[in-house]
Amino acid sequence: MALTGRSALFAALGAIPIGILAPNWSGVLAVNAPLTLAILCDYALAAPVRKLRFTRSGDTSVRLGDSAEIVLTVTNPAGRPLRAQLRDAWPPSSWPTGTEQAASRHKLAVPAGERRRLTTTLRPTRRGDRHSERITVRSYGPLGLAARQGSHRVPWTVRVLPPFTSRKHLPSKLARLRELDGRTSVLTRGEGTEFDSLRDYIPGDDTRSIDWRATARQNTVAVRTWRPERDRHILIVLDTGRTSAGRVGDVPRLDASMDAALLLAALASRAGDRVDLLAYDRRIRAQAQGRTGGDVLPALVNALAPLEPALVETDARGLSATALANAPRGSLIVLLTGLDAAPIEEGILPVLPQLTKRHTVLVASVADPRVEQMASGRGTVDAVYEAAAGTQAQEQRRRTAEKLTRHNVTVVDATPDDLAPALADAYLALKAAGRL
């Protein structure tokens, strides 16, 4: 709080032992006149806060878990030097708990007519946009007895992006993709493959691959070879309804799904496929489409950064209709959602025929490793009850996955750490099987 006028005087008087204060105001002024004069002079010589000018520069985006540096330039146009304490305020989630005070407060000295730069280091603990709040400056006089205080607003936004921890798996998945592209043949001709070349028939080859016209022109039986088709369309659909808000360990289900979606997008774009993103519960929450090559991953990361779960039941029919409207025929639709029995049976299963009729569908879900630990527990009465509950939950998810599989849906059910590589493997397996 700034000390101005009478408040400065009261602060000075408050520092004097109570026993020597006179009972009347005039007596107090008479006894403490030198100190009062010193305080008022110190206040008068403090640099004015309102005249200060501020500009910002620095990082505008940062991955969750990394640090962002925001540079604040302070210009002192007044004729008096500035000796101040400055607080550069940001939302609490801009730093780990307990570190905000040290990170946001600065000591500052700016000679008259000059400028100085201060660096505020943010280390956000949540995704999304972080907007700067007020800059509060307390300007002290040369004796440090009194101060002027004021605030300024200097807007700046830092977008906190998903951490994309699964990118460590990308080199190994790209190696498998190159191996897949380099194969001399895919023995089974599947929907969505491209003709590569002819070769001689080998016992065990699928007879449907025999090229009868080429065979008639030569003395040996010729078969067609096929390679995975490029430029396929992949639509990644994130369910942002209430089930995505649940936490598995320290990770929200939605964040684990995002990480898996980013690894799949990075891999598919390197494979030459087109990747679009759709986040939906009862309406479209985020969308990224029409990007190619190196623009795919930045577009998806930027779209996912501010995304938060909505505590509503997902409209499965609306999701299906939106997916169909955004995916050309023959696409791979990857739905990242939960495998809870009720939402799947009441919401997803009724609309699956519309999706599987025109597209290849893959459902990926985040499994809770705690359930597996519970299922294997023994030794005490409580552990046995937990084991029964864990086994029942596992069996329920297995039955739900089987129902989806009977509709020709590929299902990936894995823990947060394993979901991203498992989803990438399922994508590569579909390519290898000629289903893309």
C-alpha positions in Angstrom: 0.0 0.0 0.0 1.5 3.4 -1.0 2.2 5.9 1.7 0.8 9.3 0.6 0.1 12.5 2.5 -1.5 11.9 5.9 -1.0 8.1 5.6 2.7 8.7 5.4 2.6 10.7 8.5 0.6 8.1 10.4 3.1 5.4 9.3 5.9 7.5 10.7 4.1 8.1 13.9 3.3 4.4 14.2 7.0 3.7 14.4 7.5 5.9 17.5 7.1 4.2 20.9 3.6 4.8 22.3 4.9 6.1 25.6 6.4 9.2 24.1 3.3 10.2 22.0 1.7 13.5 23.1 -2.0 13.3 23.9 -2.9 16.0 21.4 -2.1 16.4 17.7 -0.1 19.7 18.0 2.1 18.0 20.6 2.8 15.1 18.3 3.8 17.4 15.4 6.0 19.4 17.7 7.9 16.4 19.0 8.2 14.6 15.7 8.5 17.5 13.3 11.9 16.6 12.0 10.9 13.0 11.3 7.6 14.1 9.7 9.5 16.5 7.5 11.9 13.8 6.4 9.1 11.4 5.5 7.3 14.1 3.5 10.5 15.1 1.6 11.2 11.4 0.9 7.7 10.9 -0.5 8.1 14.0 -2.6 11.4 12.8 -4.1 10.1 9.3 -5.0 9.7 8.9 -8.8 6.0 9.1 -9.9 4.5 5.8 -10.8 1.8 6.9 -13.2 4.4 8.3 -15.7 6.2 5.0 -16.1 5.9 3.3 -19.5 5.9 -0.5 -20.0 6.3 -2.8 -23.0 6.5 -6.6 -23.1 8.3 -9.1 -25.3 9.3 -12.7 -25.1 7.6 -16.1 -25.5 4.0 -16.4 -26.6 3.8 -20.2 -26.3 5.4 -22.9 -24.1 4.9 -26.7 -23.7 3.5 -27.8 -20.4 6.4 -28.5 -18.1 8.8 -26.1 -19.8 9.6 -22.5 -18.9 8.6 -19.3 -20.7 10.5 -16.0 -20.3 8.6 -12.7 -20.5 10.7 -9.5 -20.8 9.2 -6.4 -19.3 10.8 -3.1 -20.4 10.3 -0.2 -17.9 10.9 3.3 -19.1 11.3 6.2 -16.5 10.5 9.5 -18.3 10.5 11.5 -15.0 13.3 13.7 -13.8 13.9 11.7 -10.7 15.5 8.2 -10.4 13.2 5.3 -9.8 13.9 3.0 -6.8 11.1 0.5 -6.7 9.8 -3.0 -6.0 7.7 -4.4 -8.9 5.2 -7.2 -9.0 4.4 -8.7 -12.4 1.2 -10.6 -11.6 0.0 -13.7 -13.6 -2.6 -16.4 -12.8 -1.6 -18.8 -10.0 -1.2 -21.7 -12.4 1.6 -19.9 -14.1 4.0 -21.3 -11.5 4.3 -24.4 -9.3 2.7 -23.9 -5.9 4.8 -21.8 -3.5 7.1 -20.3 -6.1 4.9 -17.4 -7.3 6.2 -14.8 -4.9 9.9 -15.2 -5.8 9.2 -15.5 -9.5 6.9 -12.4 -9.9 8.6 -9.8 -7.7 11.6 -7.7 -8.8 13.8 -5.0 -7.3 14.2 -2.2 -9.8 16.4 0.9 -10.2 16.0 3.1 -13.3 17.9 6.4 -13.6 15.9 9.4 -14.9 15.1 9.2 -18.6 16.4 5.7 -19.0 15.0 2.2 -19.3 15.6 -1.2 -17.8 14.5 -4.8 -18.6 13.2 -7.3 -16.2 12.6 -11.0 -17.0 9.7 -12.9 -15.4 10.0 -16.7 -15.8 6.8 -18.7 -16.0 6.5 -22.4 -15.5 2.8 -23.2 -16.0 1.2 -26.1 -14.4 -1.9 -26.3 -16.7 -2.6 -26.1 -20.4 -4.4 -23.2 -21.9 -4.0 -19.4 -22.3 -2.3 -17.5 -19.4 -3.1 -13.7 -19.5 -0.9 -11.2 -17.7 -2.6 -9.3 -14.9 -1.6 -6.0 -13.3 2.0 -4.7 -12.9 2.2 -3.1 -9.4 5.0 -0.7 -8.7 6.0 0.7 -5.3 8.4 3.7 -5.8 10.5 4.6 -2.8 12.2 7.9 -1.9 16.0 8.1 -1.5 15.7 7.5 2.3 13.2 4.6 1.9 10.8 6.0 4.5 7.8 6.6 2.2 6.7 5.3 -1.2 4.2 5.9 -4.0 2.3 2.9 -5.4 0.3 2.4 -8.5 -0.7 -0.3 -11.1 -0.5 -0.6 -14.8 -2.0 -3.1 -17.3 0.3 -4.4 -20.0 -1.5 -7.2 -21.9 0.4 -10.3 -22.9 -0.8 -13.9 -23.5 1.2 -17.1 -23.2 -0.4 -20.2 -24.7 0.5 -23.4 -22.7 0.6 -26.3 -25.2 0.2 -30.0 -24.5 3.6 -31.6 -23.4 3.5 -34.3 -26.2 5.6 -36.7 -24.0 4.9 -39.5 -26.5 7.1 -37.9 -29.1 9.9 -40.1 -27.7 8.2 -43.0 -29.5 8.1 -41.3 -32.9 11.6 -42.5 -34.2 10.8 -46.1 -33.6 7.3 -45.8 -35.2 8.8 -44.0 -38.2 11.3 -46.9 -38.6 8.5 -49.4 -38.7 6.7 -47.2 -41.2 9.8 -47.2 -43.5 10.0 -50.9 -43.1 6.4 -51.2 -44.1 6.9 -49.0 -47.1 9.9 -51.0 -48.2 8.3 -54.4 -48.2 8.3 -56.0 -51.6 4.7 -57.0 -51.3 1.6 -57.2 -49.2 0.2 -60.6 -49.8 -3.4 -59.9 -49.1 -5.1 -57.3 -51.3 -7.2 -55.2 -48.9 -9.4 -52.2 -49.5 -7.4 -49.0 -49.9 -4.1 -50.4 -51.4 -2.3 -49.4 -54.5 -0.8 -51.6 -57.2 3.0 -51.9 -57.0 4.3 -54.5 -59.4 4.1 -58.0 -60.8 6.1 -61.0 -59.7 6.1 -64.8 -60.1 3.6 -66.8 -58.1 5.0 -68.4 -54.9 3.0 -71.2 -53.2 1.0 -69.7 -50.4 0.2 -66.5 -52.2 -3.4 -65.4 -52.2 -5.0 -66.6 -55.5 -7.0 -63.4 -55.7 -3.8 -61.6 -56.4 -3.1 -63.6 -59.7 -3.1 -61.4 -62.7 -4.6 -63.7 -65.4 -3.9 -61.4 -68.3 -0.2 -61.2 -67.5 -0.1 -64.9 -66.9 -1.6 -65.5 -70.4 1.3 -63.6 -71.9 4.1 -65.6 -70.2 4.9 -69.1 -69.2 4.6 -68.5 -65.4 1.8 -67.5 -63.2 2.1 -63.7 -62.3 0.7 -62.1 -59.2 0.1 -58.5 -58.4 1.9 -56.9 -55.4 0.4 -54.1 -53.5 1.8 -51.3 -51.3 0.1 -49.3 -48.6 -1.9 -46.4 -50.1 -0.8 -42.9 -49.3 -2.9 -39.7 -49.1 -5.6 -41.4 -47.0 -7.8 -39.3 -44.8 -7.7 -39.7 -41.0 -10.1 -38.0 -38.7 -9.2 -38.0 -35.0 -12.2 -37.5 -32.8 -11.8 -36.5 -29.2 -14.7 -37.2 -26.9 -14.6 -34.2 -24.5 -17.7 -35.2 -22.5 -17.8 -36.0 -18.8 -15.9 -39.3 -19.0 -12.9 -37.4 -20.3 -12.7 -35.4 -17.1 -11.8 -38.3 -14.9 -8.2 -38.6 -13.8 -6.1 -41.8 -14.2 -3.3 -41.4 -11.7 -2.0 -37.8 -12.1 -3.2 -37.5 -15.7 -6.7 -36.5 -16.9 -8.1 -38.9 -19.5 -8.4 -36.1 -22.0 -4.7 -35.2 -21.7 -3.7 -38.9 -22.2 -6.0 -39.0 -25.3 -4.4 -35.7 -26.6 -1.0 -37.2 -26.3 -2.0 -40.3 -28.2 -3.7 -38.1 -30.9 -0.5 -36.1 -31.4 1.7 -39.1 -31.9 -0.8 -40.6 -34.4 -1.0 -37.3 -36.2 2.8 -37.0 -36.4 3.2 -40.5 -37.7 0.3 -40.3 -40.2 1.4 -37.0 -41.7 4.9 -38.5 -42.2 3.2 -41.4 -44.0 1.6 -39.0 -46.4 -1.9 -39.2 -45.0 -4.1 -36.2 -44.4 -5.0 -35.7 -40.7 -7.9 -33.7 -39.3 -9.0 -33.2 -35.7 -12.4 -32.9 -34.1 -13.2 -32.4 -30.4 -16.9 -32.9 -29.6 -19.3 -33.5 -26.7 -22.6 -31.7 -27.5 -21.0 -29.3 -29.9 -17.7 -28.8 -31.6 -15.1 -27.7 -29.0 -12.0 -27.6 -31.3 -11.3 -28.4 -34.9 -8.2 -28.5 -37.2 -8.5 -29.5 -40.8 -7.0 -28.8 -44.2 -3.4 -28.8 -43.0 -0.7 -30.9 -44.7 2.9 -31.9 -44.1 4.7 -30.0 -41.5 1.7 -27.8 -40.7 -0.4 -30.6 -39.2 1.3 -31.0 -35.8 1.5 -27.3 -35.0 -2.2 -26.8 -35.9 -3.3 -29.7 -33.8 -1.2 -28.6 -30.8 -2.6 -25.1 -31.0 -6.2 -26.3 -31.2 -5.8 -28.7 -28.3 -4.0 -26.3 -25.9 -7.1 -24.5 -24.5 -9.4 -27.6 -24.6 -11.0 -28.6 -21.4 -13.6 -31.4 -20.6 -17.2 -30.5 -20.5 -19.2 -32.0 -17.6 -22.1 -33.1 -19.9 -23.0 -36.4 -21.4 -21.7 -36.7 -25.0 -24.3 -36.6 -27.7 -23.2 -39.7 -29.6 -25.6 -39.2 -32.5 -24.4 -35.6 -32.9 -20.8 -36.8 -32.8 -21.5 -39.4 -35.4 -23.3 -36.9 -37.7 -20.4 -34.4 -37.3 -17.8 -37.1 -38.0 -19.6 -38.2 -41.2 -19.9 -34.6 -42.3 -16.2 -34.0 -41.9 -14.7 -37.3 -43.2 -14.8 -38.3 -46.9 -15.7 -41.8 -47.8 -13.1 -44.4 -47.0 -11.5 -42.5 -44.1 -10.0 -43.9 -40.9 -12.0 -42.4 -38.0 -10.2 -42.7 -34.7 -12.5 -42.1 -31.7 -10.8 -41.5 -28.4 -13.4 -42.1 -25.8 -14.1 -44.2 -22.7 -15.0 -47.9 -22.6 -17.6 -47.6 -19.9 -20.5 -50.0 -20.7 -23.4 -47.6 -20.5 -22.1 -44.7 -22.7 -20.9 -47.2 -25.3 -24.0 -49.4 -25.4 -26.5 -46.5 -25.2 -24.5 -43.9 -27.2 -21.9 -45.4 -29.6 -23.2 -48.8 -30.6 -26.5 -47.5 -32.1 -24.6 -45.2 -34.4 -21.7 -47.5 -35.3 -23.4 -48.9 -38.4 -23.5 -45.5 -40.0 -19.8 -45.1 -39.4 -18.5 -48.6 -40.3 -20.6 -48.6 -43.5 -18.5 -45.8 -45.0 -15.3 -45.8 -43.0 -12.7 -47.8 -41.0 -13.3 -47.1 -37.3 -10.8 -47.4 -34.5 -11.8 -46.8 -30.8 -9.0 -46.0 -28.3 -9.6 -45.7 -24.6 -7.5 -44.9 -21.5 -7.3 -47.8 -19.0 -6.7 -47.3 -15.3 -3.6 -49.2 -14.1 -5.0 -49.1 -10.6 -7.7 -51.5 -11.7 -5.1 -54.0 -12.7 -3.4 -53.7 -9.4 -6.6 -54.2 -7.6 -7.4 -57.3 -9.6 -4.1 -58.9 -8.6 -4.4 -58.1 -4.9 -4.5 -60.8 -2.3 -3.6 -61.5 1.3 -6.2 -59.5 3.3 -10.0 -59.3 3.3 -9.9 -55.8 1.9 -7.5 -56.9 -0.9 -9.8 -59.7 -1.9 -12.8 -57.4 -2.1 -10.7 -55.0 -4.2 -9.6 -57.9 -6.4 -13.2 -58.8 -7.0 -14.1 -55.2 -7.9 -11.1 -54.9 -10.2 -11.8 -58.2 -12.0 -15.4 -57.2 -12.5 -14.3 -53.8 -14.0 -11.8 -55.6 -16.3 -14.4 -58.0 -17.5 -16.9 -55.3 -18.2 -14.4 -53.4 -20.4 -13.5 -56.7 -22.2 -17.2 -57.4 -23.0 -17.6 -53.8 -24.2 -14.5 -54.1 -26.4 -15.9 -57.4 -27.8 -19.2 -55.7 -28.8 -17.3 -53.1 -30.7 -15.1 -55.7 -32.4 -18.2 -57.6 -33.6 -19.1 -54.4 -35.5 -15.7 -54.5 -37.3 -14.1 -51.9 -35.0 -10.5 -52.0 -34.0 -10.2 -51.4 -30.2 -7.1 -50.1 -28.3 -7.4 -50.2 -24.6 -4.2 -49.2 -22.8 -2.9 -47.2 -19.8 -1.9 -43.5 -20.2 1.8 -44.4 -20.7 1.0 -47.1 -23.3 -2.0 -45.6 -25.1 0.0 -43.5 -27.6 2.4 -46.2 -28.8 -0.4 -48.8 -28.9 -2.6 -46.5 -31.0 0.4 -45.9 -33.4 0.9 -49.7 -33.6 -2.8 -50.2 -34.5 -2.5 -47.6 -37.3 0.5 -49.3 -38.7 -1.2 -52.7 -38.5 -4.2 -51.4 -40.5 -1.8 -50.1 -43.1 0.1 -53.4 -43.2 -3.2 -55.3 -43.6 -4.3 -53.1 -46.5 -7.2 -51.6 -44.7 -6.0 -48.1 -45.3 
